[in-house]
Amino acid sequence: DAGITQSPRHKVTETGTPVTLRCHQTENHRYMYWYRQDPGHGLRLIHYSYGVKDTDKGEVSDGYSVSRSKTEDFLLTLESATSSQTSVYFCAISEIAGRSNEQFFGPGTRLTVL
Amino acid sequence: AQKITQTQPGMFVQEKEAVTLDCTYDTSDQSYGLFWYKQPSSGEMIFLIYQGSYDEQNATEGRYSLNFQKARKSANLVISASQLGDSAMYFCAMREGEGESGGSNYKLTFGKGTLLTVNP
């Protein structure tokens, strides 16, 4: 299994509070991604990174920011959490090498915003 | 328009039978990749199979095969000899383009998923 961990695994917070989710990998993969999963929507890309300090927006980036200061860590921050950000958040990694460049996923973080 | 369409919200199959999960896609790129992932009730995302747009043969991985019909833009997953452990949500996904510029060509777009239930 790809070495990807996410912390925390579960979090309950209140509207308006800042929240930071951490993704940590031990695979030294170049690309890292944050998705959210909601019923009826599948997985939607929030932000992704293609190297240290290189990030870009995905499909649903409003209300989220990211940072990547080290290859192994990719942080997702909700500056002021809202109830619409209640979701399951997945981190994924991939590398250029290999034919398919499949993404490997972390275990997910369940976030509830009250 | 949706880039990945999975028209079957739920499917049922008898144990030991084969089942086909549908996926159609929309892209103007000549080079792209198609993926299937499995998500059991425990929540993890498991990579199953990959098909490149230039691959001439359908991809196979054990009991999984991908029925790739390029002209119809479909990439259906076939699971042979279903097992109870195959009960899960299945997602089709697409990566458009090739190359390394900016990393944008390594993004995946997912369908909404199909919930497969295998009955004993």
Interface residues (C-beta under 8 A of the other chain):
Chain A: R30 Y31 Y33 Y35 G40 H41 G42 L43 R44 L45 Y48 S49 Y50 G51 D54 D56 G58 E59 V88 F90 A92 S94 I96 R99 S100 N101 E102 Q103 F104 F105 P107 G108
Chain B: I4 G33 F35 Y37 G43 E44 M45 F47 Y50 G52 F91 A93 R95 E100 G102 G103 S104 Y106 K107 L108 T109 F110 G111 K112 G113
